[in-house]
Every structure is written in structure tokens, then in C-alpha cells.
């Protein structure tokens, strides 16, 4: 089998920028639609400093903030490796468990250094809810943003298949190294997405194994690689992942911690586009071809390429939801759809 690093070594690196303060970072986030890296952005976090003292120290530091409640985490089978994916029957190759943070950390410590140790991974966990005070001790002054949220990711070495998220994302690596491989949104089909309703984390993932790509089964993946960017983040580094960019993520060390910040550029009262996709699967995809063609034209008319002719013949004040949506009209539309779907 080829060395997996060969695939990453030939890819274009993610651009790096400097951001001397929060205002410079905010300007870069607003000005660029491309991914970029800021080396050392959070290097002064106490979280990063404790991580540099070793796994026992950083686990004790995090446990000092953790609420006395169960945490949800993924646990793989011993000897199954670091990849979070499907098994041969298209079920998840890991189990979802719940335990106190101390018990999870104790299990990680007991298996540390063992080649066949199972992966353990606390994913996308809300920082203020589960680690009160941690964000204040390790600040990230991003300023006001729609739906701004901070989540933490803690685990052993893992490989998370390429996927995309709808919000914008600023990733801050605190402990361990992480390799990200990113693809522009228009490459999604060349990444061979898997099921929409059976996913490890709520989003479709690429079926390609980046450590052993099967170019016979997935020939278009070669085209995706032509557009890929890659970077390895060290503790203290940050990566901006724009909305809808696909990203493959590898935690490379025995113990890893990452905090990321999510926000949206669209109003919070708009619905999730992914929900519209699922509704279209339910209502349109399996219609006869002629009917699908009609609805494609209708969607283009009202949604994807609306022009002045859509409403010019309707008196102002009588256009309803064909006018730009407001929180009020969006709420009315949402209520109508809920009634329809519950019939």
C-alpha cells in the first residue's frame, strides 16, 4: 500500500496570513472567501500551555472546568484503527457511549501508547454548557456574529472523512497536531458523498479513504485532488474554513484538543438549506421525468434565477412570500410547512 503522506505531500498548501489583533482577524474573515491559516493565533491560551506539559496535565486542566454530567463520545473497537467510518454493512464502525469526563479520560490514559487501543472521541461539544469558564479563560474575541457558537473536540488519534458544514468555521488547535485537507464546494460530487440519512455526524461524508484511495472505484477523486489544499496545524494555530468547503480532518497525536467557532452569514430565521434538499427528495426526485423537468423550471423561476418578471405583474403589497422574506413572513411560511408535513 502506498505511503498515505504521498497523497498529501503533492497538494497545494493552504494560504497563510498574519493577524496581529482581533480587528485584523475580523477584516480577514470578512474579506476572504478562501481558507487561510493564522499561525500562533491562540498560542497564548492557557489551554495550549497546559497541553505542552503533557496529556495528564491537559486532562486535569479540562476536568477542572467540566460539568459533573455525562458526555457523549465515540468509541471504536480495539485494533480497528483511527478512521471514523462505516463497517462492511454500512453501520458505524464505532459505538456511541456516555460517561463522566473523568471516566473517559481514565480510559484514554490506560490505553495510551498501545498500538491496538480503541479510538475515543468527544466531538462538537458545546463549550459554555459542558465546560463553563473555559471560554473566558481562553478568549477568542470574534465580535458579534449571527449564531456564534464555540465547540470543543477531544480525543485520541482519529481520521474524520471529508464532509462540509453550512456555517463558517474558525478552527483553533490547542493540543496535538491536525491535518486538514480542504476542497471547494463545487468538488462535492468528485468526493463521492455517502448516504444522507446514515452519517457519523449529521452530514454526508466522502466514501473515499484518503489513506488508500481506490481510483478505480472513485476515478473523479483525481479531479478533486487537483483543487485540494492541505495544512498541518500545530498547537496554537488556527484555520478558517469557509461555509460549504469540504474538509478531511486527522488528529495526528495520541491526545488532541481543538476548539472551533461557528457562525452564519445568513439570518437565523431562514430555514436550513439541507432540510429543503430532504424535502425535495421526498416530493420531487422520484416523479416521472417530465414532471421533474417541470419542477426544475419552477425552482429556477422562483429560487435559483428569480428576476423582476416573477413579481412585476403582482401589485405591491400582495406579493406575500415572493417579496424578500422577513422574520415575520419566514415564520408564517415555516408554520404553513409544518402543518403540511404533519398531515
N, C-alpha and C positions, 0 to 999 in steps of 0.2 A: 504494500500500500504506500502511495507517495506521502512524503512528509507534509502534514497539513499547513505548515508555515509557508510552503512554496506558493500556495494559492494567495495568501495574504501579502507576501513579500512583493508580488508583482502588481499590486493595486495602487491606485493613486492615493496619496495621503490626504487626510482632512486638513484644510487650511487652518493655520494658527494665527491668532490675533493677540494684541496686548490690550488690557483693560485696567487702567490704573485705579479706577474707583467705580462706584456704583453707577455714576452718571455715564461714564464711558461704556460700561457694560450695557446699560439700558439703551443707549444710542445704537450699539452694535446689534442688539436683539431686534430693534425696530427697523434698522436699515438693511439687514441682510435676510434673504430668503434661503440662504445656503447654510449647511452645517459649519461650525467652526469650533476650535479648541482654544481655551484660555488656560495656559499652564500656570499652576500655582495659585489659582483664583481663591481657593479656600485652604491654602497651606497653613494659615494661622489658626485654623479651628482647633480647639482642644480635642475634638474627636480624632483629628488627624494625628495630633501629638501623642495621644494615648495609643493609637494604633501602631505608631512607630516603636512602642515599648514592648510589643508582642501581643499575641492573641489573648492570654489570660488578663492582661491589663485592660484591653479594649472591651472584652466581655464584661468585666467588672464595672467599667465606666458606663456601658449601656444598661446593665442591670440596675444601676443606681437610679436611672430615670424611668425604668419600665413600670407600668402599672401592674398590680397584682391581679392579673386576669389571664385567660388562655389566649395564646397567639396561634394563628393558623399558619401551618408551614407544610412544605412538600418534603417527602422522604422517599428516596429511591431504594432499590434493592441492593444488598451488598454485592460488589463486583460488577454492577451494571453500568458504571461509568458516570460521567458528569452531564450527559445530554438529557435535557428535559424534553420528552417527545412522546410518540406513540409506541405501543408494542406491536407485534405482528397482527394482532386482532383489532388494531386501531383503538384500543383503550389506552389510557395514560400509563406510562411506564413508571409511575410513582404513585404514592398514596398521599392523600391529604389528611393531616393529623392536627390535633390541637393539644397544647401543653403550656405550662408556665415557662417564661423565658429562661429561668434557671435550669429547668429540666432539659430544654433544648440545647442550651449552651453546654451543659454537662455531657450530653450525648456527643456533641461535636468534639469536646475536649478528649473524651475517652477514645474516640476513633482517630484522633489527629495523627498523621504520619503513616497510617495504614493504607496500603495500596488499594485494597478492596473495600474501603469504607463507603457506606451509602451517602449519597448527597443529601444535604439538609438545607432548606432554602425558605427563608421568610421573605415573601415577595410583596412589594407595593403596599406597605402597611402605613397607615396614617400616623404621621409623627406627633401632632398635638394630642391625638386621642390615646395613643399607646405609649408614648414617651414624653409626657408633659415636662416642659422645661428644656428639652434637648435643643429645640429650635432657637430658643432665646440664648442658650449657651454657645450656639454655633450659628450665628446670624447670617442671613442672606438677604440684604436689603434690595429686593427687586422692585419695590414700589407697587402702586395699585395696578392690579391686573384682574381681568374677568376670571372668576373661578380659581384663583391661585390656590394651589394645594401642595403640601410637602409630603412625600412618602419615602420610606426607608426600605432598603433591600439588604438582607443579612444572610450569609450562607457560606458553605464550603465551595470548592471549585464547581462551576456549573457552566453549561452551554445552553443558551436560550435561542431557539430557532428564530430566523428573521420574521419580523412582524411589523405592523405600523400602528401608530396611535393617532387619534384625532387631535388632541391638544398639542400645543407647543411644549417643549421639554428642555429643561436645563439639568444635565446630569452632573453631579459632583461626587467624584470618587474620594472616599475618606480612608479606607483601609484596603490594601491589596491593589492589584493591577487588573484592569479590564480592557479587553479588546472589543472595539465596536467596528462593525462593517456596515456601511450605510449605502442605500440605493434611493435614487429619486422616485417619487410616486409613480411616474409613468412606466417603471420597470416591474410593476407588481405581477403582471402575467408571466414575465420571464422568470419569476421566482417560484412559480408553481404553488399557489396557495392551496392549503388543505381545506377541510370542512369548515363551514361557517358556524355550525351548531355543536361541534365537538372539539373544543380548543383547550389548551392548557390555561389560558388566562383571559378568555373572552374575545380574543381577536384571532382571525385565521393566521396560521403560521406557514412558512415555506416548508415544503416537503423535502427540500434538498439538504443533504448532510454536508455542511461546508468542510468537514474534515475528510470526507471521502465522496466528492461529488460524482454522481453517475451521469455522465454526459450523453450516454445512450438513451437513458430514460428521460433525462431533463436537458435536451440539447439547447434550448433557448437560454439556459443559465449562463452560457458563454457570453451571450449578448449582455445580460445583466452585469456580469463582471466588468465589461468594458466601461460601465458607468459607475462602478462602485468606488467608495472611498473608505479608507480604514485608518484606525489610530489605536494605539495602546495608551491608556490613561494611567498615570501614576497617582499615588495618594496626593490629594490637594488639587488635582487637575479638574477642569470642567469641560463639558461638551454640550453645545447647543444642537438639539435635534429638532428640525422644523416639523411642523404638523404634516402628517401623512408620509414622511420619509420612512422607508423600511430600514430596520436595523437588527443585525445579528449580534448578540452580546455574550461574551465569555468572561467569566470571573476566573482569573488565572492562578490565584494563590489558594492556600489551604483555608484561609478565613478572609472574608471580604465584606465590606460595608460600603454602601452607596446611598446617597440621598439625592432625590431629584425633585424638581419643581415643575408643576404643570400649570398651564393657563390657556385660555382660549381667546382668540381674536374675534369671535362672533358673540352676539348677545346670548346670555344664558337662557333666555326664554325661547330661543329657537330649538327645535327638536334635533335629535341625533340623526345625522345622515345614514348611519348604519341601520337604524330602525326602518328608514324608508326603503333601503335595499331589501330587508327581510319582508316588508310589506309587498314590494314588487315581486319577489319570488312567490309569495302566496297568491297574488292576484293576477300576474301577467305572464310570467315565464312559460307556463305550461298551456297557454292558449294556442289555438291554431295560428299558423304563421301569418296569415293575412290580418288577424286581429292584433297580433304583436306588432306588426308593421304600423298599423293604425295608431296604437298607443305610443309607439316611438315618436310618431309625428306630433301627437298631443303633448308628450313630455317636452319635446323640443320647443313647441309653441309656447307653453306656459312656464317651463322651468329652465331649460338649458340655453335657449336662444330667444328669450322674450323681447319683443320690440314694441314700439309705440302702438302698432296696429292691434295689439292684444286688448287694449282698453280704450283706444281712441273713440270708438263708436258707442261707449257706455258713458252716460252722464257722470260728472264728478259727484261724489257723494253716494253713488250707487254701485261702486265697483267692488265693494266688500273685500274679500281676501286677495283680490287681484291687485289692489293697491299694496305698496310696501307694508309688510307686517309691522304691527306694534305689539307691545306686551299684551294689550287687551285683545286684539284680533287673533294673536297667536294662541291665547288662552281659549278663546271661543272655538278655534279650529281644533285644538287638542281635545277639548271636551266632546266635540262632534265625533272625532275619530274614535275616542274611547267608547262612545255609545255604539258606533257602528261595529267595532271589533268585538264588543261584548254581546252582540245579537246571536 
